[in-house]
């Protein structure tokens, strides 16, 4: 657990040691199943993820949770919540919970998350859950990294036009309508199912599962929907494609990060270049020149 | 207007022509004032931006609105809304409204937006407004690009803990509490002001402005707060720093994009390299090798 925690800190800090870690592990395409949980604050997403942990532990699976977090000085609430959860599972060697901060790097979260998932696979975890904290930073990134994206909604979310505006329908592989004991639940479930029926035909139609996270109700059906989606990925050949695609994406993101670093360094060290950029306003020319230097 | 619309299409498509456009315009550090409006769906953000457009036109300023949009097949609602707005201002040569799609590029929205802003400056627009559509994709990017970020809240947002979780407090330069004619408004304004007072001392303390967008109430005070923040940026020397920083950021992002493209191309064209990546799971080594090739 400690070695894993330290390795994840390296990828999160974008430490140069990641390069050596990669060589040491040589994980290849091996990758655990990744389910992403996303949804607006107040939907009970964290409670639902807790219920899923309990369910999976009951079945004997090991489970790792990566909670993605914008990691600002103001996020005390979220961090506190994670600490409480971590304490509850502190003695369970088959549960690993970790907040991953974006640390101001736009796009950096997704790369660190991809690398952390490969590490969790190398350390033998059966199931990985990605959970977004709050809104506005990571829904799309989670969908890009997870095999299966579970979108958590509640009956009191607001009207359906707002849901469409939020652009979350197209990232969902499974819908969980949580707090299904409160008013308006049947309407939201019906609306979602109607919407899915109206959408263009696709090989996978996202099912809608009602849950009450605080009581653990519906969690078995929710996980069954996740596994069904995973089987769909495997039988359609999508799973193999996804593994290869993710490694290519990760490589492209590492290259982007290296290029970004080289550019910043060049603009710091070469005052003439930085001045010309400011005078002419030519980011393309400057970026090309820096990348084409052979002394990087 | 047509030339501008075409130029923005080029940057949005990441067309190679952007390189030549850059050379032709040589905009340098010249940049219009950029105010970003962000907030959850249902806060009346679009209506508020409309009221700001009317206010600025009344004052004789030209104004361009870039609405950032995840641009999916499901976002019909948002696109329709923009079209209605566009029609209303279609005959006004001093208003330019445009949806900017992310087109599946994580991080791509921010680069295209930066470039579009430089174009709007070159075409003589006085004020640029960035508006996020929906949640989950662009709040942080807007804050990274705008001079002044206006976070729009409503009294029915939910409790303050959820607001902290959402991580929007630290990106706000100005708070607009919209729909200030409904219940709970005084409490939200008071909570925000208390929170700002409890936060660590900073040279700029975000003011909270109550608005009723549907009636245009408070829009003058809101814009005055935006201008105050802009004056603060200028008097503190932050404005000059921001211009230079943004050009460096844009250059780094262009370099990242070029590196990403080169990597994808190399992995497509070099089957041996792609196979080794899949076998060994070594994105770092592969990315470095590709960037260090001299034949890119």
Interface residues (C-beta under 8 A of the other chain):
Chain A: X18 X19 X22 X23 X25 X26 X27 X28 X29 X30 X38 X40 X41 X42 X70 X72 X73 X74 X75 X76 X77 X78 X102 X106 X107 X110 X118 X133 X134 X135 X136 X137 X138 X139 X140 X141 X144 X158 X161 X162 X164 X165 X166 X167 X168 X169 X170 X199 X200 X243 X244 X247 X248 X250 X251 X252 X253 X254 X255 X256 X257 X258 X259 X260 X262 X263 X264 X267 X274 X277 X278 X279 X280 X281 X282 X283 X284 X285 X286 X287 X288 X290 X291 X292 X294 X296
Chain B: X18 X19 X22 X23 X25 X26 X27 X28 X29 X30 X38 X40 X41 X42 X69 X70 X72 X73 X74 X75 X76 X77 X78 X102 X106 X107 X110 X118 X133 X134 X135 X136 X137 X138 X139 X140 X141 X144 X158 X161 X162 X164 X165 X166 X167 X168 X169 X170 X199 X200 X243 X244 X247 X248 X250 X251 X252 X253 X254 X255 X256 X257 X258 X259 X260 X262 X263 X264 X267 X274 X277 X278 X279 X280 X281 X282 X283 X284 X285 X286 X287 X288 X290 X291 X292 X294 X296
